[in-house]
Amino acid sequence: MNLWLRLLWYLLRVRWSAPIVLPGGYSDLAFRVWPTDLDTSLHMNNGRFLTIMDIGRLDFMVRTGLWRPLIRHRWTPIASSILIRYRRELRGFARFRLETRIVAWSEATVVMEQQFIVDGGARNGELAARALFKGGLYDRKARTFVTMLRLMAELGIEPVAPEITPEVEAFLKADNALREVKV
């Protein structure tokens, strides 16, 4: 229920949020750790980080205007891989911010960085977790992924990809290696 309440709260307040301007813009959302977010160690459950990241990506899509072509064309956001590194625990009732930004893209996939930052207290501004997310938009009608050129054209943005950093390159290499594993 807690997640539905967070989503409802987000939907109620997003209309008053400033748009995110691309390229370079990012989402910055404020949260608090609720008792329902805690695990047996009394800090935020590792799975809850991933769930809250969904809200950050939703905010990014809504505030950049990406939601309009998604609805119009009935595209579906698809997550293909996530790497997360936990650095500091988030204890009950702690405040934190989630920053979400695009850091790279290829022909039909995007890599986003999502950072959990302690908001207040003795550790104010410290990084609690950092994640890299890879995903894309799937066009069910065409049965293919939407190219970044088409997506950028829909948004009226010049498609100039950011330079790939060494950590993003390592993430993509590891993702490709996992994809090649035969089960």
N, C-alpha and C positions, 0 to 999 in steps of 0.2 A: 504494500500500500504506500509506503514511503516514496517509492520511485514514481508512482502515479501522481502523488501530491507534488513532487518536485517538477514533474513534467507540466502539470496544470499550472503551478506557480510560474514556471518559465513562460508558458503560452500567454498567461495574463499580463506579464510585464514586458514581453518582447516588443510590442508595438511602440513603446516609448524609448526603445534603445536606438542609439545612432547606427546608421548603416556602416557596414565594413567595406572599406574601399580597397579594391584589388588593383594591382598587386601590392603585397606587403602588409595589408591590414590583417588584424587578428581579433579573435573573440576573447573576451576576458569576463568570466562569470564568477560570482561569489557564492560560496556554499558554506555549510556548517556540517560537521559530522554528527549525525543523530544516533541515538541508541540502536536503532535498527540497522545501522551501518557497521556495527561492531562485531568482531569475531570473539572467540574465547580468550584471546590475549588482550581484549579491551582496546583494540585499535581498529581503524577502518579495515574491513575485509578486503583482501586483494581483488576479489571479483567485483566489489562495489566500485573500485577505481575504474574498471572497464565499463561498467554501466554508466557512471557519471560522464565518462568520455563521450558516450553516445549523445548526451545532452549538449556537450561542447561542439560536437560536429553538427548537430541539428541547428544550434545557434549560428554557426558559421554559414550553413546553407541558407538559413532564413535571412540573415542580415546582409549577405552579399547579393541577395536576389536570386540565388541559384534555385530556390524552391519553385519559382515561376516556371522555368522550362521543365523541371522535374514533374510538376503537376500536368502541364500542358502536353508533354510527350509521354507521360506515364513511365518515366524512367525509375528504376529501382536502385538505391544505393546498396552496394555490395562491399563488405569487408573481406579482404583476402588474407591479411596478416597483421599482427600487432606484436610489437616488442615493447616491454615495459621494464624499467629499472626503478626499484623502490630505494629511496635514500633515507627518508625520515618517516617515522610513524605519524599518523594523524590520530590522536586520541579523541575520546568522546567530547562533543561540543566544540572542538577546535574549529576555527574559521580557516578557510583556504580559498584560493582562487584557482581557476582552471583556465589556462591560456591555450588557444588552439590556432594554429597557423599552417599554411601550405609551405612546405620546404623543398618540394621537388615534384616533377611529374614526367611521365613518359607518354607514349602515344595514346594510351587509353587508361592509365592509372595515375593516381595522385598519392603523394606521401605527405602526411600531415604530422606535425609535432604537437604533442599535448603535454603541458607541464602543470603539475600540481604545486602550488606555492603557498607556504604557510602565511596566513594573513593575521598578524597581531601576535602579541606575547613576546617572550624572550627569543623566539626563533623567527620573528617576522622577516619575510622575504626569502627564507631558506627554501630550497627545492626539496619537496617531499617525494616526488616521483616524476619521471620523464618517460614519455612513450612516443614511439613512431608507429604510425598507422598507414597501411597501404590498402587502397580500395579503388573502386570505380563506380560508374553509373551504367547499369545494364538496361538496354532497350529490349524489352520482352517481345515487342512486335517485330523488330528487325532481327532478334535473336543474336545480338552482338553488343559489345561494350561501346559506349559513346566515346568518340575520340576527343582528346583535349582541344583540338582545333575547333571542332563543332561546339563544344561546351563554351569555350572562350568567345566564339562568335555570337552565341546566344546571349552572353553577358555583355557584349560590346567591349571586350578587353583584348588588347594586343597580346598574343600568345608568346611571351618571352619567358622561358622556363628559368627558375633560379638555378644557380650553380650547385651541383651536387657536392655536399660535404663528405668527408671521409666516413663519418658514422652512418650517414644515409646510404652511401655506397656499400658499406659492410652489411647493413640491414638488407638491402636489395639482393646482395650476393647470397646471404644466408637464406633468404626467402626463395630464391631460385633453386638453391641446393635442396631445400625441403620439398619443393614442387617436383623435383626430378626423382624423388624416392618412390619406388614402385611398391605397392602394398599387395 
